């Protein structure tokens, strides 16, 4: 057995050596390509945070890097909370968030010498989706709250078939988790609002939005709340009623822009102080008509 | 100490053999000392790293007990780290880790030991030489790939088989984990079985025992301590695995009553929360305290495995 392991180790070493050579060769080539054209923008920075905003930021970053080959932008989407924590800890240049920074987080940032600066870059209609086989087509916010606090656990209680509800949520890293808790579970600003409501014990917390959407596509009893950009044909968005008497509104660009869709929210960038240099150029691009045109293409709602 | 002992043996051997051909005499000693010193340093480094990790876990994790008393932390069933005020109770995670590990062990131990017995006692040498490396490759599959397989293939199957609301459950995670600890259990048990002196088997055959009787009454009991160590290592792997359980265990915050419930084991709780935790905040401290508890559990499992292995070695040292 030891002999076998040695053999395996040797071949791994060889592999590692080849990989190492490859990396050296690649960086060698990259170095010459990265030489900027005269007067071109250069620099690199990182954007991290919301899983919801990530597809949009990725489109912008790709386009911006195409226009300015000397710029390098690293985008990642662990969740808004994670992004804000990274901004406070000084490990990211830009934080993308699908919820507003909390006062407590601002205090923590200031004690770390970071001054959060907020820029709204787009709007999102938070869609509630179910499996296409589910007969339910609209819910009130109060019903959603009851579902996500595990007070309603069967679809027949909201006009569906007699089947248990599988309520899916994002984990605590997610800005969507926090936004949905405040505006739907706790019904902020609506009759019956209750700050002490929490996600119920039956709710499943998932590490990514994609996983929730694919589970809903497969499971006829599941319900989930992805951003508009994640809604595919494999799932059915529900029309939402603000109160039992108000009209049921489907999520979409038009309904979010005119304010009739009740669970729309701002998508935000946070930087340490007002952005400067290449980061400012990037954010200016995002807010330009050209950048805002990409927002609709990516499935989000542009700023007016 | 061990390194030193090892080197001394080499020196004695060399002394007994006289000056080696090619001029390997006393003048090479300084270099040998250098290497010896380097090895000692390398050994010390791992100890320093281990102590550093323990110190860090305690420094970052223990302050949470000023906010949440230990009994509430360990026996509380409410985990709301981002609420105002936050509450930290890790009972659901603790029970989830228990269920997932139990399922993984219940599957991987019988299958693993049976496979090891086949490889060590029954299989012809050629089959063994082919199968064992293949099993060891199974150990090298990245856990995120296992998670993906669990998500796409196993969870729909588990859902329809057990008529569950969702296939994302502790059972699914446990089955995936059993696949991941199988290679360890098979490999170590097979070594233990093969370490058993052949005289035992010959004696059994001489008394007219069949092959099955020999395996069941002689080989397995004879190498039981080695097999136990294998099981402990497999259990340790199952407890510590993170990515797979994060992806397929379902992540519900209720205390799971049955293994078929969706649940969030301790490792998944840490992984899903740590990105969001501000350094030094309550959630950060609570997650480190979970890490500390996890460390204590895996340490205990490893210590037991170590003791058992040691006993096995002493038994056959004669």
Contacts between the chains, C-beta under 8 A, distances in Angstrom:
chain1	res1	chain2	res2	distance
A	1	B	132	7.2
A	1	B	187	8.0
A	1	B	191	7.2
A	4	B	132	7.7
A	4	B	133	5.8
A	4	B	136	7.8
A	8	B	133	7.9
A	78	B	275	4.4
A	78	B	276	8.0
A	79	B	275	6.1
A	79	B	276	6.0
A	81	B	82	6.9
A	81	B	275	7.2
A	81	B	276	3.3
A	82	B	275	3.3
A	82	B	276	4.9
A	85	B	275	6.8
A	85	B	276	5.8
A	85	B	277	6.3
A	85	B	278	5.0
A	85	B	279	7.7
A	88	B	278	5.6
A	88	B	279	7.8
A	89	B	278	7.3
A	89	B	279	5.6
A	105	B	278	7.1
A	108	B	278	5.3
A	108	B	281	7.1
A	164	B	165	4.8
A	166	B	165	4.8
A	166	B	166	4.7
A	171	B	251	6.6
A	171	B	272	4.2
A	171	B	273	7.3
A	172	B	81	5.7
A	172	B	82	4.9
A	172	B	272	6.9
A	172	B	273	5.7
A	172	B	276	5.6
A	172	B	283	8.0
A	173	B	272	6.3
A	173	B	273	7.0
A	173	B	275	5.0
A	173	B	276	4.2
A	177	B	82	7.7
A	178	B	82	6.2
A	198	B	80	5.5
A	198	B	83	6.2
A	199	B	253	7.2
A	201	B	252	6.8
A	201	B	253	5.8
A	201	B	254	3.3
A	201	B	255	7.9
A	202	B	252	6.5
A	202	B	254	6.4
A	203	B	252	6.5
A	203	B	253	7.1
A	204	B	166	6.7
A	204	B	168	6.2
A	204	B	250	4.9
A	204	B	251	5.4
A	204	B	252	5.1
A	204	B	262	4.9
A	205	B	251	3.9
A	205	B	252	7.0
A	205	B	253	6.9
A	205	B	264	6.7
A	205	B	272	6.8
A	206	B	251	6.0
A	207	B	246	5.5
A	207	B	247	6.9
A	207	B	251	7.5
A	207	B	271	7.7
A	207	B	272	5.7
A	211	B	151	7.2
A	211	B	247	7.4
A	214	B	151	7.9
A	215	B	166	7.1
A	215	B	168	6.9
A	218	B	156	6.3
A	219	B	159	7.5
A	219	B	165	7.9
A	219	B	166	5.9
A	219	B	167	7.8
A	221	B	165	5.9
A	221	B	166	7.8
A	222	B	166	6.8
